[in-house]
Each structure stands twice: as C-alpha cells, then as structure tokens.
Amino acid sequence: MTRVVQADYLVVGAGAAGMAFTDALIDHSNTRVAIVDRRHGVGGHWLDAYPFVRLHQASAFYGVASTLLGRGQIQHRGPETGLHERADAAEICSYYSHILTDRMLESDRVEFLPNCEYLPSRQIRSRVSGQILGVSPDCRIVDARYLSPDIPAQTPAPFEVAAGTRVIPVSDLSRIDEAPSQYVIVGSGKTASDACVWLLNHGVDAGNICWARPRDPWMLNRAVVQPDPAVFLGMAADIMEAAAASSSLEALFLRMEDAGIMIRIDRTVTPTMAKTPTLATWELELLRTIENVVRLGHVRLAEPGRITFDEGAVSIARDAVVVHCAASGLKYPPTIPIWGRSTITLQPIRAGFPCFGAALAGYVEATRDDDADKNRLCPATPYPNNLASWATMNMLGTRAAMSFGSEPDIRAWADGVAINPAALPPEQDRSAALQEVLARLKIQVPRGLAALAELI
C-alpha cells in the first residue's frame, strides 16, 4: 500500500449516477470526494457506446444538476422539429470531461482515480500498475455501480456461434465495409431499435432486415417527455387518470396508447416488455416497415444460413451479418435503502430519471444528518422490465416525489435544476395550461395511486 486516500466520500463509478451525486454533494457542502472508476475517464458506459447512439430523452434531463447538457434548445429542422435536442455520445463524453476538469478538479476537493477498481477490503487497486491505495476508515463509500448496465460492446453474444457465422456487436455496425444480403438484428430493446433505424436511414431495404425480437416492447412517445412542465405533468395526470379507469395492466397500457403516451411497433401484438425508453413517431414509422420479425424466443445458435431459437429455427442468408443487441442492458437487483449502514447505494428516486435521483441523493446527503430521515425522504424506486414493474415504479416514484417534495428546501432545489422533469417555475410564471394540469394532478394522483396498487 503506497498511500491512504484522504476523502470524506469515495464514489465508486464515474458514470452518470456517480457524477450527478458528486456534483450536488460538493455544491452544497465542503466535503472532499474521491471518485474511482475502472475506465480511463468519466462518463461510464458512454465511453463504450455504439457510435450512432443518442440520448433517447431530452439532453436537459441528463447530466449533473449544476450544468446544463447542451444548449436547452428546441430542434428547428428534421423529423423531430419542435422537440428538445438530444445529445450524441461524443457530446456526452465531452460534457462529463469538462465537468470533471473545470468544476470538480478545479474545486480542489475532488480527486479522480481512473483505471482503478475498488476492493471490498476498503482498498483501491490500479488496473494499470497494480498499485494499492488504502481508504480511510471514516470515508463513506458511495456505490454508483449498483445499476450499471450491460452493453453489447462489452458482453459476448448470449448464444452459440458456429464457425463461419458473422456475428458483430452493434458498436461494429457502423464499420461495415461490404454490404451483406441480409442483416439479422437480435434484441427487443432500444439498442435493437436504434440499429434498425440506422440501417434504414443508410439505405438498407426493409426487406433485407430480419428482426429477432423475443418480446415486443412498450415505448414512451418522446413528444410527451419534454422539458415543459405542462407537457410532462400533463402526461403524469393522463397516466393516473388511465390507471383509475383500467381494470387490468393490459387495459392501462392500451388506454395510455390511446392517450398518445405509449406506443408499440406492431399494433397486432400486445407487448409484455415495458422498460419504456422513448421513441419518436418518425422512428416508429420506419420500424413498422420491417416485416420479417421473428418471435420464437431467444436465439440459441447462429450458424451460416440458419438461426435456432427456443421455439424453432429460421433460414437466413449465408452471408448474413448477425448484429448482437442482446446484452441485458438495465439491471434489476433488489431495491434497497439508499442509505445503508456502511454504503450509500445510488438508485432512482422519482420514477426513472437516474441523473435526477443521484443528484437528489447528493443534495440530501449534504443537507441532512440522519440516515433514517434521508431514506424516508428519498425511498429508492426500481427500473421496470414488464407491465407490473412499470406500474410499481410509477406508484413508488410518485410517492417518493410527494415525500421529498414536502420539504421546502428540497422542493426549491428540485424546481431549480433542469434534470428534474417535473421542475415548476414560480407561481407568478405559471401558464394557464400548467395551472390546469396541476389542478388535474391534485384530483387524479390519489385515484391513480390507489388504482395502481390494485392493478399490481
């Protein structure tokens, strides 16, 4: 051991959650923070993202509380005219690099330890030199990796690949230098959707794409997840109203589809997957042009000219490129109290929006002393995977928002940060449309919460 890291907090993971927590913590306290990450820089999985990925929500909802990601602008051309800008991977990585250099390191209260891993023995080991650093016993550990996603670039294809079969992760799709006669996209989520859209936008005929989709997904309409409180809270009121009027979870999602909140690619299939990333209508129209969709479960074997699934097999072109988009993505470990005996474990608080949840945890850690009170104010919420867990997330997330929103200082802080999707302007600046939405919420939230509990 060469030295002991002198810090009040050790944040393990320099991705979105770790950066948001650290930013809020140093903004509202005089503590010293060390950040450790196994990667070479800050930004987490964005450093390994596929080249054509973009945020699926508005840039304003992402990043740290102190500094807006992007320029807060509405797009004035292209298929998303009228919607807020969405950053690409390069912009996100550059943003986090500047946050580290210009804000955190400049404060002289943050130390960054890249290419290192935290060991359970309260030690830090360099992955490059093998050097071991100690962690002082009074330093509190912040686990920002609890929900770290798996991504295709770092995850082997979850199926057997026979000799002579060309299988690539989605990150290699943009490096294709000779067009095959067929592309086979494996996966049901947002990454697979992005891959299909990218191919179609690059002139690949929809008939030359086979989409192996084990589950059909529900997705949120991007038009209703915007940095406008009348729009975002209007969606929340519609969800609660739909819940109160529904006799089942399936009926709830169909009502939300009718309300323009949820969308599905194939209206003849009832989705069972509800991770609910956002999708724009122009992307939806493109995805609906792909007719060769295989629903035979998960891929078990890819071989030249053939793919075998759980429930059968299909023929493919012998020169087909199989694009692996089937990493598990979001993790679903048990939801635990954020403030534990020895560790702060970062998790979402409001339904979804992990950057806001981590920043909120940082603010509360800086302004409160009692861990039991912190957990009361900021209970963790899970990520969703199916209809029931989506309903659970929204029920718990709404209750959490009511809890932390009852504290005047937290409410004032939350209303002042762009990463809070429900931030409200001062009363004198609220439009008539927003006032109407707030009145609806007052009526619909109690009804919707009771209904969600029954539906779950």
Buried (B, 14 or more C-beta within 10 A) or exposed (E): EEEBBEBBBBBBBBBBBBBBBBBBBBBBBEBBBBBBBBBEBBBBBBBBBBBBBBBBBBBBBBBBBBBBBBEEEBEEEEEBEEBBBBBBBEBBBEBBEEBBEEBBEEEEBBBBBBBBBBEEEBBBBBEEEEEBBBBEEEBBBBBBBBBBBBBBBEBEBBBEBEEEBBBBBBBBBEEBEEEBEBBBBBBBBBBBBBBBBBBBEEEBEBEBBBBBBBBBBBBBBBBBBBBBBBBBBBBBBBBBBBBBEBEEBBBBBBBBBEBEBBBBBBEEEEBBBBBBBBBBBEBBEBBEEBEBBBBBEBBBBBBBEBBBBEEEBBEBBBEBBBBBBBBEBBEEEEBEBBBEEEBBBBBBBBBBBBBBBBBBBBBBBBBBEEBEEBBBBBBBBBBBBBBEBBBBBBBBBBBBBEBBBEBEEBBEBBBEBBBBBBBBEEEEEBEEEBEEBBEBBEEBBEBBBBBBEEBB
